[in-house]
Amino acid sequence: MRFTQILIWSIVVVACSETEPQSILFQKQRNPVWTGTLTAADPSVIRDGDTLRMYYSSLVVENDLEKLVIASAKSIDGINWMASGNQVNAESIALDAGTGWDKHLEAVSVIAQSNELWMYYCGYPNEAEVEGTIVAKGQIGLAHSPNKYQFERNSIEPLLSLGEENQRDANALFSPTVLKEGDSYYMFYVGYCIEDCTPAYIGILGATSTDGVTWTKLPDTILSGVDAGLEWAEVIKEPALVKGPDGDFYLFITGDHTIGVARSTNILGPYEVYPEPLIKPEFSWEGGDVIAPSVLIESGKIKVWYMGVTTFTGGADFAIGYAEADFPLKW
């Protein structure tokens, strides 16, 4: 989707850490829990009473043209899903493709706001191969919904735009994750500065807001692979930020091929990264990588929905899986 060359993305098998004597054990569903009509990627799952709602990146074909949109599904148990709305054998499109900077959509974070849901989404005008660049020019926008399955844009302009030359988000902003803590909103996202940048950068950046609409970028990196110094995460991307029942903040991340976690007592860090990955690719539908976690911590469990990929000549297919572990973590 976002890169010129496809990067291998993002009943029970156990994935475990090799760290002794403590270990974190995740139980994975053997098969994907949601595949969409054609494909399903980049899940964002939110609790809505007895219902779980998932918003995900989807490829749809309309008038013989392909487009990337945000679709939605719903579930009671987090494993068995159905399309939202009244669609039958078709995607329930939550946010349709735009016509300008957000002609292609992916990677969302959805939060509850009073009687509405707010969706922070990534958009870009063209695929990277069309632009002739390594990464698509992603920026972050906002849409809202009173009925929870159809969203309208808050503005025709992005909330967070490309940084200036040689800034750490000069090429792209992707994969927002948003958390409200007290009276403030916090957004983590992945900044890219890999073309005409010295030094090159891919890592997690931050922004803050008092109303969820007007944002101020933070000057310092939240977390990067270079800083973490982990063999399995030379590049860290696709964050999912959640506050645990213990009051700590847990930052789930995509490494080079796997999913891991970091934690901090302060929402802005510093974050301590667990030394081993938690969720690894094991099944054919996951391909060589699992990425893009969405996380809920509830009822003594850490529940993770994530993305796996299978590749084929000329392309790739994406599906969404599920894994869970006991909370608190043995860390």
N, C-alpha and C positions, 0 to 999 in steps of 0.2 A: 504494500500500500504506500507507505511513506518514503521508502527508499528505492533508489535506482536498482540495486541488487537486493532481491528479497532476503531479509535476514530471517532465519528460522525462528519463528516467534515462540508469540506467547501468543464372589463379588468383591473383595477388598485386598489391597496390597499395601504394605507398610513402607513408608519412606522415613528413614531415621538418620540422625546425626551420628557421626563416629566419635564425637566427643565423649569421654568417659570421666567420672562415672555417670554423669547426668546425660540424658538424651531427650530429644523432642520427637515424638512419634506422631506422624500424620497418617490417617487412613484415607485412601483414595478410592473413589468409585472407578471401576474398571472401564466403564464406557462413558462417553460424554453425556452430560445431563441436558444439554441444549445445543442444537446444531442450526437453528433457524431454517429458513426455506432453502437458501443457497449456502450461507455461511454465517458464523456468529463469532464475534471477536470482542476484546476489550470490555468485559462485563463491569457494570456498576450495580450492586445489589443494595437495596434499602428495605428496612422493616417498615410495614404499614399495617399496624394492628396484627391480625392473624395472617396477613398476606405478606409474602415477599415479592418485591418488584425488581425486575432486572432490566437495565437499559444497556444496549450493546451495539457495536458497530456491525452494520449489515450491508451486503451487496444486493441491490435489486436491479431488475431489468425493466425498463419502461420505454415503450416505443423503440425497441431494439437497441436502446442505449443503456449502458451500465452506469450506476451511480452509487456512491457510498452515503448511507443515511444512518440515523440512530433509530433502532427499533426497540420494542418492549415486549416482555413476557412476564407472567405471574405464576406464583407457586405457593403452596401451603407448607411443604416440607423442604424446599430448596433443592430437591432432586428431580421431581416431576413437574415440568413446566408446560404452560400453554401460552399462546399469543394473547396479548391484551386486546381490549376493544372487541369488535364483532367480526374480526377477520377469520376466515376459514381457508386453510391451505395457502395462506399468504402472510407476509410480514405485517405486523402492526407497527406502522411507521410513527414514531414518537416525534421526531424532528426531521423534516425533509431537507434535502440538499438546498443550499442557497445559490446565488448567481454571481457572487463576487468573491471576496476573500475566503468564504466558507462554502465553496462549490462542492467540496468533498468533506465529509464529517467522520470523526472517529474519536475514541478515547474520552469518555465523559465521567463526571462525578456529580451525583445527584444528592441533594440534601433537602430535608423538610423545612419549610418556612411558613409558620402559621398554618393556613388551610391550603397552601400550595406546595408544589415541589419545584425546586430550582435546579436546573441542569447547567453545569459548566462543561462546555464542550470544546473540542479542538476542531478547527477548520483550516483548509488550505485551498488555494485556487486551482492548482494543477498537481498531478502526480510528479514525483521527482524526475522520472525519465522524460516527461514532457518539458519540464523546466530545464533539463540538462544539468541537474545538480545532484548531489549525493542525498540530500534530505529535502523533503517538501517544506514549504514555508508555512509551517503551522503557527496559528495564533489561537487565542482562547476567547470564547464568547459565552453569553449567558442566555438561557431561555427559561420560561416558567410555564407551569401547568396547574390549573385548578382541578382537572379531572384525572390527573396522574398518568395519562397515556397519550395525550396530545399536547405538545409544547409550542409556544410562540416565542420568537426572539425578543429579548429585552431591548435590543438596539441593532441597527444594521452595521454598527462598527464593533470591532473586538474590544473586550475589556482589557486584555493584556496583549500588547503588540510586540513585534520584533524589536530587539534591542539595537542600539547603535553599533556601528562598525567595531568589531573586536570585543564587544561585550559577550557575556557567556550565553546569551540567548539571541545572538545576532542572526542566526540562520533559521531557528525554529523554536517554538514552545509547544510541547506535547504533554499528554497524560496528566491533566490536573487532578488533584485530590484535595477536597475542601472539608474543613472541620471548623465548627463554631465552638469556641471556648470562652465562657463568660460573655462579655459584650463585644468580643472581637472575632473576626473571621480570619482563618489561616488557609492559605493555598500553597501546596507544594506542586511543582511541575518540573518537567525535564527540559533543561535548556541545552541547545545545540549551537556550538560555534566551531565547526569543523572545516569550513571552507574560507580561505583567506583570513584565518585567525591564528594569532600567535600569543600564547600556545593554544592548541586545539583543546576543546572542552566538550564533554558530555557528562551531565550530572544533575542532581536535584537542587533546584533553586526554590526560593520562597517569596511570598507576597502577603501583605496584611490589609485588612479593611475593617471599617467600623459599621458598614451597612451591607456588605456582600456585593456591592456594585462598583464602587470606586476603590481601586486597589493601588497599593504602593509596593513596588518591588523592593526586596531586601538586598543589601549589598553583598552579603556573604553567602557562600555555598552552604546548603543544609547537609549534603552528603554526596561524595563522589567516589568512584572506584579507586582512583589514584590515592585518595586520602585513606580509604579503608584498607588497602594493601592485601586483598583477599585473592587467592588463586581462582576462585569460582566467580568472582565479581570484579574483573578488571574494569568493566563498565557497569554502572548502576543506573537503572532507569525504571520507569513505570511504577511510581510509588502508590501505596494505599495507606493512608494515615487513619488510625483509630485509637480512641482512648479506652484503656482497659478498666475493668471494675476496681482494680488496685490503684487507680489514679495515674499510672504510668502511660506514656504514649508509645504506641507500637507502630513502626513504620515498616510495612511489608514492601519488598523490593524485588525487581527482576535483576538477576545477575547475567552472566554471559549465556547461560543455558538453563538456569534454574531459578527458583524463588526462595528468598531468604527473609530474615527479619532483623530489625534493629529496634532498640528501645531507649527511652530517655525519660527522666522525671520532668523535663522542661520541653514544651512543645516545639521550641526552636532548637533544641539540642544543647550540648553535643549528643549524638546518637552512638550507642555501642552496638556494633553489628555482631550477631551470633556467628561464630566462626565457620559453621557448616551450612550448606543449603538445606532447606526443609522439604521442598517438593521438587522432585526430579522427573524427567521424562522416562516413562517405562512402557507405555503402550503404543501401538502403531498409530493411533489417531493423534497422539501427542507429538509425533515426529521426533526431532532431536532436541526440542526446547519446550519448556513451559514458561509462560510469562503473564504479565498484566493481571495481578491478583486484585480481587475485591474482597473485603474482609468484614465480617461481623463477629463480635465477641458477646455471646449471650448463653445463658443456661449452662454455664460451666464448660462451654466449648468455643474454640476458635474455628469459625466456618469460613472457608476460602473457596471462592469461585475463581477460576483462572482459565487461560487460553492455551490450547495446544494447536499444532499445525501438522498437516501432512503435505509434502511437496510432490509435484509431478512435473513433467516436462512442460515448461512454459508458465508455471504458476504454482499456487498453493491453496490449500483449503484450511479453514479455521473452525474450531469447535470449542465449547466451553465445558470444563470439567469441575469436579468438586472434591475437596479434601477437608478433613477436620481433625482437630487434636484437642486434648484436654487443656483447660485453663484453670489455674495458672501454669505457665510453662515451667518445665524443669530446667532452669537456667541459673 
